Amino acid sequence: MSERQFFGHVIDGEEVPSVDGATFEVWNPWTQEVWAEAAEGGPEDAARAVASSRRAFDEGPWPRLGRVERAAAIHRLADVMADRADELATLDTRNMGKPFAQARHDVGRSVWNFRFFADHQRDHCGEVYPMDSGHHTYSEYGPAGVVAAVSPWNFPLMMASWKVAPAIAWGNTCIIKPSEDTPASVTMLGRLATEAGLPPGVINVLNGHGTPTGSSLVADDRVDRVTFTGSSATGKHLMASAAAHLAPISLELGGKGANIVFDDADIDNAVHWAVEAIFCNSGQICLAGSRLFVGSRIYDEFMERFVAAAEALTIGDPFDPSTKFSSLASKKHFDKVASYVDGIGLYGGKVLTGGVDPDGRWLVRPTIVTDLPLTAPAYCEEIFGPVCVVNRFESEEEAISLANDTRYGLNAMLFTENLSRAHRVASRLRAGTVWVNCFFIRDLRTPFGGVGDSGVGREGGNFSREFFTEPKAIVMQIDR
């Protein structure tokens, strides 16, 4: 066996072990082997990272750079990331089992996140408020300070970049804590920030588990903003911790996305996106279309095509170019998803295709389920795996009611060729994003987030600007 790689914390521009030398194992979920170790952060490591970021913000050059200069520095980081794209993608594939082609695509989106927010802050203008009283008022958007960012394991690099890029673009310093399941690519991001010449402390990486590492980071009263993507339960805990020192928090949490296919939908298009929405990334997407509602007139035809498309997905080694679907990200997560699948029959559900892999791999095959009651756990709880529960509906009103019957509200999809229906239904769905005849199409200028148990706040474009800055009104008297 080759020597294990090591991923330390990146603090003040240097990669360092934990103060107490603690580490944890990093697994390859496809081979079910340990391939690396990472530093296990504790309260002292969190405090050290915060002190570095605080110093970089209070005393360093980063918040004081001109916008053009700061944008150029971030573009240099994006250039370095693009040059090392295969290496970054390899880390995500090895770390969580994502097919390499998908991981490579994620790196491209991560690079674009940095480029977009670099340009967005560079080109942004404050507002001017004309007054009749002989005064001139305008707004400024100054950096908020130190940002604590906690990112998930399902898109390790991409979701980290979604948080880090706007934070540093607006002049903040940032400590990113990746999931303990996927520390590799985010640690590499910290290394590349140093290579690209970003000042020490602008991007710090803190590895470790949610407790004590993440909780110590969020609870530190020197942190000015907290942004988190993950489970609803953890989000509630972090929100309480941040509230203790009045740090604003942005939460993108769980989902149980509705996918509505009306009778007049383009069936080929709807089947294509239904497969992407629940089986891409092995279903490990908070935006997954895990509740599928199909109009009764096309139900039989749609389901025949949907099952066939699911069964046609190539399952295998994530580094094989032909692979479209692979393992779940960890043994712990596999056990969770498998428990939902195993319990489907207890509630009267019928598995049309898929199920738990019989060969001992951490893999649940693309699974399609019908006949579940609306109160069954697999129907109403977030599984975060490749399990789609399907119901038929008779009317538009019924479809809307079924879609909104959830405590989550992150996203929804609808498929119809009726323009009026598309607008009408989209406006009534209780979700932060609604895709019509497509899925997962993102414009970084738009608000992203959810309602209910899916989170608090929005990020993207000006919404990220509002969160990561302290807006200031400046009022000048011009007549005396």
Phi and psi in degrees as a GROMACS rama.xvg file:
@    title "Ramachandran Plot"
@    xaxis  label "Phi"
@    yaxis  label "Psi"
@TYPE xy
-68.5505  160.081  SER-2
-64.9753  138.113  GLU-3
-68.4058  139.928  ARG-4
-75.4333  158.644  GLN-5
-125.672  134.067  PHE-6
-120.747  108.126  PHE-7
-93.4728  -172.693  GLY-8
-78.3532  148.263  HIS-9
-111.181  105.084  VAL-10
-130.648  127.422  ILE-11
59.4876  34.5246  ASP-12
80.1567  7.04791  GLY-13
-127.37  143.386  GLU-14
-88.9186  124.011  GLU-15
-134.013  153.711  VAL-16
-78.0859  173.888  PRO-17
-68.1059  154.358  SER-18
-56.4022  -40.5412  VAL-19
-93.09  4.58957  ASP-20
77.032  6.35825  GLY-21
-68.7616  144.768  ALA-22
-137.659  168.309  THR-23
-138.211  159.731  PHE-24
-83.2548  145.931  GLU-25
-116.099  125.204  VAL-26
-103.774  151.673  TRP-27
-98.0842  110.703  ASN-28
-70.6441  -21.5048  PRO-29
-76.2238  -47.3197  TRP-30
-85.2535  -13.4627  THR-31
58.0353  42.1478  GLN-32
-126.538  150.399  GLU-33
-80.9374  125.965  VAL-34
-119.51  -9.04709  TRP-35
-156.51  168.924  ALA-36
-128.188  151.763  GLU-37
-131.423  153.962  ALA-38
-67.6394  132.422  ALA-39
-95.9909  104.505  GLU-40
-74.2406  148.128  GLY-41
-124.919  -174.051  GLY-42
-55.0348  -37.0508  PRO-43
-68.592  -36.9386  GLU-44
-69.1234  -39.6132  ASP-45
-62.147  -43.5493  ALA-46
-62.9878  -37.8543  ALA-47
-65.516  -41.4991  ARG-48
-65.7301  -42.6416  ALA-49
-64.9002  -41.3103  VAL-50
-60.5736  -39.6765  ALA-51
-64.2638  -47.9036  SER-52
-66.7624  -36.2677  SER-53
-63.9278  -43.4572  ARG-54
-65.1261  -41.7242  ARG-55
-64.8659  -31.9303  ALA-56
-80.5848  -45.2235  PHE-57
-75.3253  -31.9183  ASP-58
-122.402  -18.1583  GLU-59
-85.335  178.66  GLY-60
-81.0335  -21.1729  PRO-61
-56.5798  -52.0725  TRP-62
-67.6888  -15.7048  PRO-63
-99.1119  -2.4529  ARG-64
-68.1507  150.042  LEU-65
-66.5424  158.507  GLY-66
-63.762  -38.0886  ARG-67
-65.9841  -42.1247  VAL-68
-66.6083  -40.7283  GLU-69
-66.5829  -40.949  ARG-70
-61.154  -40.6398  ALA-71
-63.1156  -39.7438  ALA-72
-64.1435  -40.9355  ALA-73
-69.2799  -36.73  ILE-74
-63.6918  -33.423  HIS-75
-63.3778  -40.8312  ARG-76
-62.9146  -43.5056  LEU-77
-61.2854  -38.0302  ALA-78
-62.1307  -44.8295  ASP-79
-64.5392  -41.1073  VAL-80
-61.4126  -43.4318  MET-81
-62.9554  -38.8398  ALA-82
-65.3807  -28.7502  ASP-83
-108.138  26.324  ARG-84
-60.6067  -42.4569  ALA-85
-64.3986  -37.8108  ASP-86
-66.4196  -43.6662  GLU-87
-64.3838  -42.1918  LEU-88
-65.2069  -38.9577  ALA-89
-60.8727  -40.1581  THR-90
-63.0886  -43.7199  LEU-91
-67.0808  -39.2127  ASP-92
-65.2092  -45.9148  THR-93
-65.9577  -34.4278  ARG-94
-79.8615  -32.4233  ASN-95
-134.329  2.93328  MET-96
84.0915  9.3534  GLY-97
-68.9944  131.755  LYS-98
-51.6844  138.513  PRO-99
-58.4239  -39.52  PHE-100
-60.233  -38.4199  ALA-101
-69.5089  -40.3172  GLN-102
-63.6632  -38.3507  ALA-103
-64.8337  -38.4936  ARG-104
-63.3119  -40.6232  HIS-105
-62.0085  -36.97  ASP-106
-63.4314  -41.9524  VAL-107
-59.8271  -41.3605  GLY-108
-68.3934  -33.4922  ARG-109
-65.5944  -43.7525  SER-110
-59.7206  -42.7759  VAL-111
-65.9523  -35.2573  TRP-112
-55.9061  -46.2627  ASN-113
-65.9306  -43.073  PHE-114
-65.8868  -43.6932  ARG-115
-60.2965  -50.7987  PHE-116
-72.7293  -28.0897  PHE-117
-59.755  -46.2047  ALA-118
-74.539  -34.8729  ASP-119
-61.3064  -47.3101  HIS-120
-71.5943  -32.3376  GLN-121
-64.5599  -39.6048  ARG-122
-96.7848  -2.57498  ASP-123
-70.6401  145.006  HIS-124
-119.27  140.264  CYS-125
-73.2236  171.731  GLY-126
-94.391  152.122  GLU-127
-116.509  134.989  VAL-128
-118.723  98.0135  TYR-129
-60.874  140.271  PRO-130
-131.175  145.631  MET-131
-89.231  -1.05256  ASP-132
-94.7945  12.9337  SER-133
81.585  23.4869  GLY-134
-123.908  158.205  HIS-135
-125.857  123.385  HIS-136
-122.006  136.713  THR-137
-145.505  167.255  TYR-138
-114.599  151.014  SER-139
-128.596  152.589  GLU-140
-123.896  93.478  TYR-141
-92.6597  156.467  GLY-142
-62.1126  148.548  PRO-143
-80.7454  -34.0432  ALA-144
139.624  -124.654  GLY-145
-96.9197  126.84  VAL-146
-107.615  128.62  VAL-147
-100.283  120.656  ALA-148
-119.342  128.108  ALA-149
-119.319  116.747  VAL-150
-112.956  158.52  SER-151
-91.7603  178.286  PRO-152
-95.4483  -10.471  TRP-153
-78.8748  -31.327  ASN-154
-131.064  76.4227  PHE-155
-56.0609  -52.6724  PRO-156
-78.3405  -43.5473  LEU-157
-64.5868  -44.8881  MET-158
-70.5752  -31.7274  MET-159
-64.4746  -42.8897  ALA-160
-66.6199  -31.8048  SER-161
-62.2581  -28.2391  TRP-162
-93.3408  -44.7872  LYS-163
-68.3826  -42.3731  VAL-164
-58.4561  -53.4242  ALA-165
-68.8154  -31.6584  PRO-166
-60.7764  -51.8867  ALA-167
-77.1534  -28.7101  ILE-168
-59.9134  -37.6095  ALA-169
-87.4093  11.965  TRP-170
95.007  5.08155  GLY-171
-80.9356  167.249  ASN-172
-106.16  156.016  THR-173
-139.75  135.683  CYS-174
-110.304  118.316  ILE-175
-105.03  125.78  ILE-176
-109.913  106.802  LYS-177
-74.8371  165.648  PRO-178
-60.0318  146.634  SER-179
-64.3837  -19.304  GLU-180
-77.2997  -23.5998  ASP-181
-140.24  67.6268  THR-182
-84.3271  -11.8403  PRO-183
-66.8892  -58.573  ALA-184
-68.6171  -30.6916  SER-185
-72.5629  -37.3215  VAL-186
-61.5409  -40.379  THR-187
-61.613  -38.0184  MET-188
-58.7066  -42.2914  LEU-189
-62.0307  -40.8083  GLY-190
-62.4916  -42.7569  ARG-191
-69.1675  -29.5216  LEU-192
-62.0366  -40.2291  ALA-193
-66.4686  -43.5888  THR-194
-61.424  -34.5816  GLU-195
-80.1867  -4.709  ALA-196
89.5784  14.7942  GLY-197
-66.5563  142.241  LEU-198
-60.0056  147.618  PRO-199
-54.5725  137.934  PRO-200
89.8554  -9.839  GLY-201
-69.4738  -45.036  VAL-202
-122.955  111.113  ILE-203
-108.928  143.652  ASN-204
-116.12  126.477  VAL-205
-119.82  113.766  LEU-206
-94.5196  154.462  ASN-207
144.101  179.712  GLY-208
-83.5864  168.568  HIS-209
-57.6617  -41.026  GLY-210
-123.409  122.832  THR-211
-96.5618  -5.16393  PRO-212
-64.7628  -59.3529  THR-213
-64.5425  -41.3192  GLY-214
-65.6698  -37.2442  SER-215
-65.5331  -38.2631  SER-216
-65.4224  -50.0262  LEU-217
-68.0906  -31.431  VAL-218
-77.9178  -11.4908  ALA-219
-70.4482  123.652  ASP-220
-74.7415  0.786454  ASP-221
-88.0651  -2.81355  ARG-222
-89.4518  130.756  VAL-223
-99.2279  -23.8506  ASP-224
-143.084  147.761  ARG-225
-130.219  129.483  VAL-226
-128.366  132.344  THR-227
-140.018  138.586  PHE-228
-126.035  127.648  THR-229
168.957  -152.852  GLY-230
-73.6516  154.862  SER-231
-63.7516  -38.6398  SER-232
-62.8267  -45.5257  ALA-233
-66.6028  -38.3515  THR-234
-59.6416  -40.6055  GLY-235
-63.5737  -39.875  LYS-236
-64.7499  -45.3321  HIS-237
-68.2868  -33.7719  LEU-238
-62.5458  -41.5012  MET-239
-65.4563  -38.8843  ALA-240
-66.9854  -43.3528  SER-241
-66.7545  -33.5561  ALA-242
-64.5011  -25.5447  ALA-243
-62.1831  -27.5052  ALA-244
-122.567  24.6654  HIS-245
56.2917  37.347  LEU-246
-86.2625  120.944  ALA-247
-57.5373  143.22  PRO-248
-132.535  140.131  ILE-249
-113.316  125.718  SER-250
-123.738  121.695  LEU-251
-113.954  109.084  GLU-252
-113.579  -147.059  LEU-253
-73.3752  174.41  GLY-254
-153.04  159.591  GLY-255
-145.966  66.3131  LYS-256
-61.3618  138.764  GLY-257
-92.8846  138.655  ALA-258
-125.44  109.631  ASN-259
-104.8  122.389  ILE-260
-113.62  107.985  VAL-261
-79.7591  162.484  PHE-262
-59.8406  -26.3515  ASP-263
-94.456  12.0467  ASP-264
-69.4632  153.905  ALA-265
-72.4897  106.053  ASP-266
-64.147  -40.734  ILE-267
-58.8409  -46.1603  ASP-268
-65.1117  -42.9965  ASN-269
-65.5735  -39.823  ALA-270
-65.363  -44.8156  VAL-271
-54.3832  -49.7654  HIS-272
-75.3599  -28.5162  TRP-273
-63.1755  -40.1457  ALA-274
-65.7081  -46.5397  VAL-275
-60.8456  -40.163  GLU-276
-70.4244  -24.5748  ALA-277
-116.724  -22.6504  ILE-278
-108.651  -14.8724  PHE-279
-61.9467  141.926  CYS-280
58.7537  28.9233  ASN-281
55.4412  33.5879  SER-282
75.7689  4.66789  GLY-283
-89.811  63.7717  GLN-284
-136.983  127.465  ILE-285
-63.0883  -23.5784  CYS-286
-89.3584  6.41081  LEU-287
-56.9422  141.404  ALA-288
-83.902  72.6489  GLY-289
-84.8056  -14.4356  SER-290
-115.595  113.494  ARG-291
-109.865  126.005  LEU-292
-118.622  123.412  PHE-293
-121.67  132.923  VAL-294
-57.88  140.148  GLY-295
-62.5002  -32.779  SER-296
-68.5487  -28.4375  ARG-297
-110.255  4.50926  ILE-298
-54.5935  -52.0437  TYR-299
-62.8588  -45.9799  ASP-300
-64.8201  -44.1022  GLU-301
-61.1532  -46.7197  PHE-302
-64.741  -36.5017  MET-303
-60.755  -44.6838  GLU-304
-70.4641  -39.5827  ARG-305
-63.2435  -46.9286  PHE-306
-62.2301  -43.3374  VAL-307
-62.2135  -40.7943  ALA-308
-67.1464  -38.1445  ALA-309
-64.8875  -41.723  ALA-310
-72.1183  -18.6617  GLU-311
-83.4838  -9.69204  ALA-312
-65.7875  132.055  LEU-313
-80.4945  119.24  THR-314
-102.559  133.071  ILE-315
171.527  -159.979  GLY-316
-57.771  125.706  ASP-317
-64.1879  -17.4451  PRO-318
-87.767  -5.77559  PHE-319
-78.1071  123.84  ASP-320
-58.0154  -22.9499  PRO-321
-82.8386  -11.7013  SER-322
-73.2533  130.267  THR-323
-110.831  -14.6703  LYS-324
-149.426  133.24  PHE-325
-140.797  -157.834  SER-326
-71.3013  166.118  SER-327
-77.3794  166.628  LEU-328
-76.0466  -19.2304  ALA-329
-160.964  163.295  SER-330
-64.3966  -40.1395  LYS-331
-60.443  -44.0626  LYS-332
-72.0998  -37.5142  HIS-333
-57.3362  -45.5059  PHE-334
-60.5211  -39.1573  ASP-335
-64.0111  -51.5512  LYS-336
-63.7421  -42.2846  VAL-337
-61.4195  -34.8997  ALA-338
-65.1358  -36.0111  SER-339
-66.1947  -44.029  TYR-340
-64.0783  -43.0623  VAL-341
-63.4554  -25.9406  ASP-342
-91.2575  -0.688727  GLY-343
-61.6224  -43.5594  ILE-344
-64.1615  -28.9444  GLY-345
-64.3412  -23.3229  LEU-346
-104.989  11.7038  TYR-347
86.2555  8.09049  GLY-348
-74.4067  156.75  GLY-349
-121.277  123.701  LYS-350
-89.2389  111.568  VAL-351
-77.5471  -33.5649  LEU-352
-160.114  157.377  THR-353
97.9597  -148.46  GLY-354
112.458  177.448  GLY-355
-69.1881  135.99  VAL-356
-60.5294  131.139  ASP-357
-81.5723  -5.38202  PRO-358
-98.9413  13.0264  ASP-359
81.8414  6.0933  GLY-360
-80.762  158.09  ARG-361
-80.6914  67.5136  TRP-362
-142.199  131.11  LEU-363
-113.945  121.502  VAL-364
-67.8523  158.34  ARG-365
-52.7557  116.453  PRO-366
-117.637  129.672  THR-367
-121.96  128.34  ILE-368
-126.11  138.632  VAL-369
-127.052  171.194  THR-370
69.0859  17.8603  ASP-371
-82.7733  137.963  LEU-372
-67.2829  155.413  PRO-373
-67.5365  -11.5954  LEU-374
-99.4635  -1.65826  THR-375
-67.1985  142.36  ALA-376
-54.4047  -41.5198  PRO-377
-67.8438  -20.6367  ALA-378
-85.1312  -41.4925  TYR-379
-107.583  -10.4253  CYS-380
-104.049  151.509  GLU-381
-74.3963  115.674  GLU-382
-85.1834  -36.4333  ILE-383
61.7181  43.9019  PHE-384
-153.024  -178.115  GLY-385
-82.1154  60.1302  PRO-386
-127.282  116.054  VAL-387
-110.941  124.232  CYS-388
-101.115  132.63  VAL-389
-119.483  136.824  VAL-390
-133.127  152.212  ASN-391
-97.751  158.832  ARG-392
-139.642  160.737  PHE-393
-105.507  -30.5868  GLU-394
-139.018  163.793  SER-395
-60.4303  -43.3575  GLU-396
-61.1168  -41.9627  GLU-397
-64.4149  -41.4147  GLU-398
-61.3975  -44.6764  ALA-399
-63.9201  -42.9013  ILE-400
-62.0218  -44.7135  SER-401
-63.7709  -42.8681  LEU-402
-63.4219  -39.5609  ALA-403
-84.1081  -4.01594  ASN-404
-83.4574  67.9128  ASP-405
-158.474  152.679  THR-406
-81.8352  -8.38022  ARG-407
-93.0263  163.78  TYR-408
-163.757  52.0959  GLY-409
-85.8018  -47.3089  LEU-410
-158.259  166.198  ASN-411
-154.055  163.302  ALA-412
-131.916  151.692  MET-413
-145.159  144.85  LEU-414
-124.94  118.533  PHE-415
-161.267  152.825  THR-416
-99.6784  3.45616  GLU-417
-92.9801  109.879  ASN-418
-61.6907  -43.5944  LEU-419
-63.5068  -43.7486  SER-420
-61.3414  -40.9592  ARG-421
-57.5322  -49.1091  ALA-422
-66.3983  -42.6484  HIS-423
-63.869  -47.2371  ARG-424
-72.0893  -41.6465  VAL-425
-57.1433  -38.8781  ALA-426
-71.5527  -20.5754  SER-427
-97.2387  -9.9434  ARG-428
-77.6485  134.288  LEU-429
-88.5657  84.4283  ARG-430
-157.799  151.455  ALA-431
-73.6962  -28.6411  GLY-432
-137.363  136.329  THR-433
-124.168  123.348  VAL-434
-100.322  132.302  TRP-435
-110.939  117.185  VAL-436
61.4933  26.6019  ASN-437
-164.876  -177.465  CYS-438
-156.835  141.562  PHE-439
65.5074  24.0216  PHE-440
-87.8054  124.525  ILE-441
-121.729  135.235  ARG-442
-115.16  119.005  ASP-443
-68.4699  -5.75186  LEU-444
-81.3649  -17.5225  ARG-445
-88.8865  158.88  THR-446
-70.2356  140.073  PRO-447
-131.33  127.631  PHE-448
161.406  -174.598  GLY-449
-138.448  178.614  GLY-450
-117.556  169.324  VAL-451
61.5386  -137.113  GLY-452
-74.4344  3.28654  ASP-453
-89.9463  -2.0776  SER-454
136.97  -175.364  GLY-455
-136.103  129.405  VAL-456
89.8586  174.264  GLY-457
-136.112  148.224  ARG-458
-129.717  163.167  GLU-459
116.29  131.615  GLY-460
52.551  -131.162  GLY-461
-66.1106  -22.1412  ASN-462
-69.4892  -36.3562  PHE-463
-67.652  -39.8194  SER-464
-57.5312  -46.4536  ARG-465
-61.239  -38.8101  GLU-466
-76.0677  -41.2558  PHE-467
-92.3473  9.35174  PHE-468
-128.949  170.928  THR-469
-112.837  96.6523  GLU-470
-61.3614  137.845  PRO-471
-130.398  134.409  LYS-472
-97.3741  131.775  ALA-473
-118.584  122.386  ILE-474
-116.224  122.787  VAL-475
-119.692  133.79  MET-476
-83.9817  130.327  GLN-477
-117.67  -15.3104  ILE-478
-112.235  135.676  ASP-479
